[in-house]
Amino acid sequence: MEWKTSDTISAIAVVISLVSFAFSYLQYRKAQHNEVLRALQGDKESVAYVAYRLGTGEVPKDKRRRAEILTSLVLAAIFTNSDRTRALVHPAVRKMHTRFRDEVRTIVERIEEDFDQYSNQVELQKKGKKHLDELKSILELPHSELQTK
């Protein structure tokens, strides 16, 4: 059997199609990831829904993307004022903490360091510090020396 020019063109077309499909799939996954991040920063209903889904589903294997989602989830636990929303966010954070203990602990500690560092320059609302302490209790992490104002 002889290889023809038309066979080469067909092979190149298949390769281009596969590359295009792979690129489209990666773009789709990135768009999904960005939607999750936006929802975790949205209204309380969106935050609750995404937190519930994260608590019952999978998180990205890619460490950078997982860190973004875990950070958004921890921030949602701290800054969401709705008790009902936090009731769905806390179990999700706790589940993520059991799976990714070091990553979640690092995120919480980094946020707490920022709270501590800027507590003199910025009037921290009682709710923010209270929610952080609440989250740390749920995760069984030690509390800081920063006092609630």
C-alpha positions as a printed NumPy array, in Angstrom:
array([[  0.   ,   0.   ,   0.   ],
       [  1.35 ,   3.36 ,  -0.982],
       [  1.043,   6.551,   1.081],
       [ -0.583,   9.299,  -0.961],
       [ -0.753,  13.041,  -0.577],
       [ -4.459,  12.738,   0.21 ],
       [ -3.571,  10.389,   3.093],
       [ -1.155,  12.996,   4.481],
       [ -3.783,  15.708,   4.206],
       [ -6.33 ,  13.459,   5.949],
       [ -3.884,  12.675,   8.759],
       [ -3.101,  16.365,   9.262],
       [ -6.827,  17.158,   9.309],
       [ -7.383,  14.519,  12.005],
       [ -4.525,  15.892,  14.114],
       [ -5.825,  19.457,  13.753],
       [ -9.314,  18.276,  14.73 ],
       [ -7.997,  16.478,  17.831],
       [ -5.951,  19.488,  18.895],
       [ -8.956,  21.746,  18.358],
       [-11.155,  19.402,  20.398],
       [ -8.607,  19.265,  23.228],
       [ -8.29 ,  23.052,  23.252],
       [-12.096,  23.45 ,  23.311],
       [-12.355,  20.99 ,  26.187],
       [ -9.697,  22.841,  28.194],
       [-11.481,  26.149,  27.565],
       [-14.755,  24.583,  28.707],
       [-13.138,  23.308,  31.926],
       [-11.595,  26.716,  32.584],
       [-14.975,  28.399,  32.064],
       [-16.587,  25.972,  34.517],
       [-13.885,  26.693,  37.08 ],
       [-14.342,  30.451,  36.68 ],
       [-18.111,  30.076,  37.105],
       [-17.594,  28.248,  40.401],
       [-15.3  ,  31.028,  41.621],
       [-17.798,  33.72 ,  40.57 ],
       [-20.659,  31.883,  42.255],
       [-18.694,  31.619,  45.511],
       [-18.366,  35.405,  45.424],
       [-21.979,  36.02 ,  44.458],
       [-25.236,  36.266,  46.325],
       [-25.945,  34.015,  49.272],
       [-28.029,  31.554,  47.259],
       [-25.232,  31.018,  44.723],
       [-22.665,  30.63 ,  47.474],
       [-24.85 ,  28.09 ,  49.287],
       [-25.499,  26.068,  46.142],
       [-21.86 ,  25.898,  45.06 ],
       [-20.685,  25.122,  48.601],
       [-23.209,  22.3  ,  48.794],
       [-22.039,  20.938,  45.43 ],
       [-18.393,  21.157,  46.466],
       [-19.171,  19.378,  49.72 ],
       [-20.781,  16.488,  47.884],
       [-18.631,  16.437,  44.756],
       [-15.139,  16.651,  43.408],
       [-12.625,  19.466,  43.367],
       [ -9.968,  19.975,  40.699],
       [ -6.853,  17.837,  40.817],
       [ -4.819,  20.795,  39.577],
       [ -3.31 ,  22.303,  42.733],
       [ -3.594,  25.942,  41.582],
       [ -7.264,  25.62 ,  40.652],
       [ -8.013,  23.683,  43.821],
       [ -6.319,  26.413,  45.888],
       [ -8.499,  29.06 ,  44.216],
       [-11.661,  27.121,  45.02 ],
       [-10.588,  26.348,  48.586],
       [ -9.69 ,  30.008,  49.16 ],
       [-13.056,  31.151,  47.818],
       [-14.822,  28.623,  50.015],
       [-12.95 ,  29.749,  53.143],
       [-13.63 ,  33.412,  52.318],
       [-17.311,  32.592,  51.824],
       [-17.367,  31.025,  55.297],
       [-15.852,  34.177,  56.788],
       [-17.633,  36.935,  54.866],
       [-21.095,  35.497,  54.301],
       [-23.531,  37.021,  56.752],
       [-26.359,  34.573,  56.087],
       [-26.532,  31.866,  58.738],
       [-28.304,  29.539,  56.31 ],
       [-25.562,  29.98 ,  53.745],
       [-22.827,  29.367,  56.316],
       [-24.718,  26.232,  57.381],
       [-23.985,  24.861,  53.901],
       [-20.521,  26.392,  53.544],
       [-19.156,  24.997,  56.827],
       [-19.709,  21.306,  55.98 ],
       [-18.077,  21.866,  52.586],
       [-15.034,  23.514,  54.187],
       [-14.869,  20.751,  56.797],
       [-14.955,  18.081,  54.073],
       [-12.259,  19.896,  52.094],
       [-10.227,  20.194,  55.306],
       [-10.327,  16.435,  55.828],
       [ -9.148,  15.862,  52.249],
       [ -6.699,  18.772,  51.915],
       [ -5.78 ,  19.525,  55.524],
       [ -2.536,  21.412,  54.901],
       [ -3.926,  23.498,  52.053],
       [ -7.009,  24.631,  53.994],
       [ -4.983,  25.295,  57.137],
       [ -2.525,  27.443,  55.139],
       [ -5.377,  29.463,  53.634],
       [ -7.029,  30.058,  57.017],
       [ -3.7  ,  31.007,  58.618],
       [ -2.894,  33.429,  55.783],
       [ -6.272,  35.147,  56.153],
       [ -5.867,  35.306,  59.91 ],
       [ -2.397,  36.825,  59.529],
       [ -3.896,  39.537,  57.322],
       [ -6.592,  40.177,  59.941],
       [ -3.939,  40.394,  62.651],
       [ -1.552,  42.54 ,  60.615],
       [ -4.124,  45.158,  59.674],
       [ -6.3  ,  45.09 ,  62.801],
       [ -4.794,  48.394,  63.975],
       [ -5.255,  50.183,  60.639],
       [ -8.632,  48.75 ,  59.696],
       [-11.725,  48.526,  61.828],
       [-12.481,  44.814,  61.646],
       [-16.148,  44.183,  61.96 ],
       [-17.074,  41.938,  64.821],
       [-18.715,  39.591,  62.348],
       [-15.554,  38.98 ,  60.317],
       [-13.461,  37.958,  63.312],
       [-16.368,  36.036,  64.819],
       [-16.886,  34.091,  61.589],
       [-13.161,  33.343,  61.347],
       [-13.128,  32.019,  64.925],
       [-16.291,  30.031,  64.207],
       [-14.639,  28.453,  61.161],
       [-11.471,  27.663,  63.111],
       [-13.568,  25.962,  65.811],
       [-15.335,  23.853,  63.202],
       [-11.976,  22.869,  61.688],
       [-10.484,  22.394,  65.17 ],
       [ -7.7  ,  24.884,  64.488],
       [ -6.156,  26.968,  67.304],
       [ -7.485,  30.492,  67.771],
       [ -5.317,  33.595,  67.446],
       [ -4.582,  36.208,  70.039],
       [ -6.536,  38.859,  68.097],
       [ -9.485,  39.951,  70.183],
       [-12.874,  40.724,  68.699],
       [-13.526,  44.45 ,  68.91 ]])
